Amino acid sequence: MSLPENRRNIPDAERLIFALDVPDIDRARGLIRQLGEHVRFYKLGLEFFLSGHYFELADELKQAGKRVFADLKLFDIPPTVGRATAQLARRDVDFLTVHGNDGMLAEAVANRGEMGILAVTALTSLDQGDLDDLGFQCDVESLVLSRARRAFEIGCTGVISSGLEVPALRREVDDRLVAVCPGIRPVANRDEQKRTLSAHDAFAAGADYIVVGRPIRDAADPTAAAAGIQEEIASYFS
C-alpha cells in the first residue's frame, strides 16, 4: 500500500531530528557547526528554552535552511495554549508538541498557522509500572491509541510515540497521522528511556521521523554518529 502524500514526501535527510538538549547557546552553535549537513532538523526542548536564547537560535536555524521542532509540551488552560501556539506560529517553527486534553489540542490546532501540532501520547520514559503509579487504568498501547485517535479527529498533524506502538497506530488509527518517535537507541539501553527501538526498527514499524539526542550528542564523534544514522535511514528508504 502506498503512503499518503504527507508522509511519502518527507526528504530522507530530514527524517532524523537531533535533540539539541544543551544548556547554552555556545554549545548549541558548536554542535550545529560540527554536525553540518548531517542534521537538517533540530528539536529545541525545555532545557534550551531556559537558556534565554531559544528564539534567537530558532531564527538562526531557519535562516540556515534547517527545520525546527519546538518540543515545549504545552499544558495549560485551552485559551492559554491557543495564544501560546499563535505566538510560536509567527516564528516559522515546523512542529510544536502539546501534552494535554482535547480542549488544549483543539486550541493549538486552531492557532497553528502553518505549524504542525504533535500530540504527546505517552512519554518513552514511562512503562506500565509508571502508568499504574499515575492512576491510569489501561495498558500503554491503549493509552497511546486513545490519545492518537482523539488527536487525529481534532486535526493534529501527528503524534509523539514510541516506535513500539506505531504498528498499532497505523493499523487502528489512520495512516495519514505523522509518527515522530523518540527513544531511539542503537544498542541495549541503560538510561531512563524504557520503550526504545533502533532507528531501523522504528522506521520498519512505520515511523516518519526519529528523535535522537544522547547517542549523537554524547558520542566520541557526534558527526560520525549522525552520519551513521543518516546512512541507516538512506539504506532503509532506498
N, C-alpha and C positions, 0 to 999 in steps of 0.2 A: 504494500500500500504506500502510495507517495505521501510525502509530508505536506501539511498545509503550507501555504506560501510564507506566512510569518515565521515559520520555523525553518523552512528549507533555505531561505535567502540569508542566513547568518554566515558571514565570512568565517572560514575555519580559524583564522588567526585571532578572531575576536571571541572565540568560544572559551578561551582562558581568561578569567578575571582574577587579577592579582589583588589580594587583600593587603592594602598599604597600611598595616596596623603598626604605626610607629608614633613616637611621642612628639616629634618636632619636624619643622619644615625642612631643615637642613638634611636630616637623614632621609626624608621623603624624596627630596630632589636628587640626592645622591643615588638612591635606588632607581629612580626613574631614568637617570642618565645611564646607569650601569646596565639596566635591562634593555634600553633602547627599543628596537623594533620587535624584540621577542615578546613584549607585552603591549597590547593596544587597548586594553580595557582595565580600569583601576576601580577597586572598591575602597571608598573612604568611609570609615566607621566611626564609632563613638570616641575611641582613643584620640584619633587625629582631630576630631571635631573640637575637643577641648584644648587643642594646641593654640587656638586663636588664629589659625591661618587656613581654615577649612575652605572658605570660598575663594581665597587667593589662589590656592593650589588647584582647586576645581577649575577655575578660569584658565590657569596656565595649561592644564592638561587638555582642555577643549581647544585652546589656541594652537596646541601642538598636534591637533588632529586625533587625540585619544578620546575614548569613551569613558564616562564617569557613572559609577553606581554609588548613590548616596545610601549607605546602609545605616539608617538612623532609627529604624524600627519605631515609627511614630505610634504613640499610645496616649490618648488624651480624650477629652470630650469631643464628639464629632465636629462641632464648628471650629475648634482649635486645630484639629487635624486638617480640616479643609483649608484654613487660612495658611497654615504652615506649608502645606503642599503647594498652594498658589505662590507663596514666596519662593520656594525652591524651583518651581517650574520656570521662573524667569531667569534662572541661572543656566539653562540649556543642559541640565543633567539628564542622563538617559534613563536610569532606573532609580526608584525610591522604594524602600521597604516600609510596610505598615504592619504592626503586630497587634491587631485589635479585632473588635467585633464588626458586625455588618454595617452599623452606622458609621464607624470610623472609615471603613473601606469605601463606603459609598461617597462620603465627603471627599476622600482622597481622589477617587475616580472623577468626581465632578469638577475638581480643580486642577487636574493634572496637566492640562495643555497637551504638549507633545510627549510628555514624560511617561514612561511605563511604570505602573504601580505593581509591585510584587508583594503578595500577601505571605507573611511568615506562617508556616503550618506548625511544625514542631522543631525546636532547635535541635541540631545534631548532637549537642552535648547532653540531651535528655534520653533516658531509656525508660523502660516500663516501670522500674522502681521509682524513678523521679516523678512520672505521671501519677503513680499511686500516692506519693507524698503530697502532690499538689491537689489531690482530690478528684482527678479525672477518673471516671468510671468507664473507661474504654481502653482498648489497646492503642499503640502508637499509630498503626496503619489506619484504624478507624478515625482517629482524631485528624490525621493528615487528610484523609479523603473528605471528611465532613467540611473542614475548613477550605479545601480546594474547591469543592462544589460551590460553596457559597461565594468564594472569590470569583469564580468564573461567571456565575449568574449575575453578580454585581457589576462585572465589566473589567476586572483586573487583568492586566497583561499576562501575569503568570504568578508563580509561587516559588517560595524558597522551601526546598525539601531535600532530605537525604535521598541519595540515589537508590537507597533500598526500597523506598516507597514509590519511585517513579513508574515502574511497570503497572502498579495498581492505578496510578493516576491516568496513565494512557488508556488503560482498559476500562475504567469505570467513571471517568470524569469527561474529558474532552481532549482530543489530540491537538487542538489549537492552543491549549494552555502552555505557555512557556515555562520550562522547568529549569531553575537555577539551583545547582547542587553544591553546597559547601561540604566540609568534612572529607575532602579528598586527600588521601594518604597513599604514598607509593608502596608502603610496606605495612606490616602489622603495627598497629598504633598504640602509643603508650601515654598520650596526653588526655585531656578531659573530653575530647571528642569520642563519642561512643558508637555512633552509627555512621561508619565510614566505608568508602569504597575507593578503589583505584580510579584513575581517570578513564582508562579503557572500559572498566566495568560500568562506570556511571553513564558513559555515552551508549554503551550496549543496552543499558536499561532504558534509555530514552531521554537522557538529559540533553538540554540545549546548550547550557553554559556550566562550567565548573568554576568554583571559587577556591583558589589555592593561596595560602598565606605562608605559614611557617616552613613548609617543605621548600619554598623558594627563598624566602627572606633569611632563614637561618642556615641555608646550605653553605658549604665551604666556597662554592662558586655559584651565586644566585643566577648569573647569566646562563651558565651551562644547565642549571636546573630548569629554568624557564624554557630554554631551547629544547631540552629533552621532552618536556611536556607538550610543547608545540609539535614536535616530531611525532609524538604518540597520537595527537589529535589528527594531524595531517594523514598519518598512516591509516587511522580508523575510517576517515571520511573519503579516502581516495578510492 
